Amino acid sequence: MACAFQTVVVHGGGNAAPRLGAIPWIKTGRVIYWGDLDSDGFTILHALRSGCDNVTSTLMDEATLLQFRDLWVPEPKAAGGTYSTLTAGEQTALERIRSEGNVRREQERIDWTYALPRLLTLAANPS
């Protein structure tokens, strides 16, 4: 079965993500970001959006945070500040993270049976 997606996956080094905006075909392409659900994840998302035109987050919402409450750990050093590029849903998730005592839910701890269908659906839907 041929894959219809034209996709590049970048894994790790989240703090370097803002540098992707220097790559012309990424800067103007569609970027799907899935980071840790913590203040640093939203800091990285904000920085990435500041340099790229079309960034959509996935699995970085309050429902996903609450679905995996048993996977929460304390965030060692929470990032402060506000991020003007966050959507209302992302802002709600960040506020919940902070109100729960700066928790984090690491992306790699989410079971693939939950994550993969959501990733594939988003990748297949360009809007």
N, C-alpha and C positions, 0 to 999 in steps of 0.2 A: 504494500500500500504506500503510495507516494504521499509525502507530507506537503501540504499546500502553504505552510508557514515559511516565511523568510525571516529567520530568527537568529539572533546572537544572544547567548546567555553569558552574563558576567557574574561571577560568584566571588564573594569575599572582598575584603579591602573596602568596605562601605564608605569609609572616610575619604577615599579617593574618587568616589562616584561623581562629585561635581566636575572633575576633570574631563568627564565624558562629553561635556558641552563643547569642548575644543575640537571634537571630531565632527566634521561637517555632516556626514550622513547620519550620525546619531543625533546631533543637535536638532535636526529638522525631521527626524524619524519619529516613530512611536516607541516610547519606552514604558515598560511595565516594571514597577519597582515593588519588591517584596523584601522588606527589612524586618528586623526585630521590632516587636511592639513594645517600644520603650522610648524615652525622650530622645535618645541618640538616633534611633531609627527615623523619627520625625524630623530631627535636625538634618540628617542626611537627605531625606526626601525634599525638604525645603531647599537645600543647597542645590540638589539635582534639578529641581524645577526652575531655579534661578538661572540655569545655564542651558536648559533644553526646552523646546517648545511644547512637547506633547508627552507629559509624564502622568501615568495612571498608577495608583497604588493598588495592591491587592492584598487581602488578608491582613489589613492594617486598620481594622475598624473595631468598634466597641463590642459587637456581637462575637467576633473571633476572639477578642481578649477574654470575654466572659466564658465562652465555650471551653476555653482551656485554662481556667482558673487554677486547676491543680498543677499546672506547669509554671506558674509564676515563681519568680525568685526576686529578691531585692535588687534594684539597680545600684551598682557600686557607687557611681557618681552621676547623679541626674543632671541633665542639661536644663538650664533655665531659658527663659526668653519666650518670645512669641514668634510665630511663623506665618507671615501673610499669605503664603502660597497654599496652605493647607485648606482642604475642603471642609465643609461644616462637619461631615462625618469623621474625618481625620482629627479635627480639632476636638470633637466630643471624646474620641478615644484617648487623645493625649490628656485631656482634662481628667478622665477617669483614671488613667495611669497615675497621675499626680495625686488625685484624691485618695487613692488606695495606698499611698505611702511610697510613691516612686517604684512601682513594680516593673518587671520586664517579663515578656514572654518571648523566648528565643524562637526564631522561625524554624530552625532545624529540629526542634522538638515536636513540631506538629506532624501528626501521622499523615503519610502520603495519601491514604484513602480519603482524607478530608481535603488536602491541599491540591492534589493533582487535577481533579475535575474542575475546580475553580480556576486554576491556572490555564487549563486547556480551553475552557469556555471564554475566558477573557482574551486569550490569544486569537481565538477564532472570530471574535466580534470586534471589528475595527472601530466601532463608535463608542 
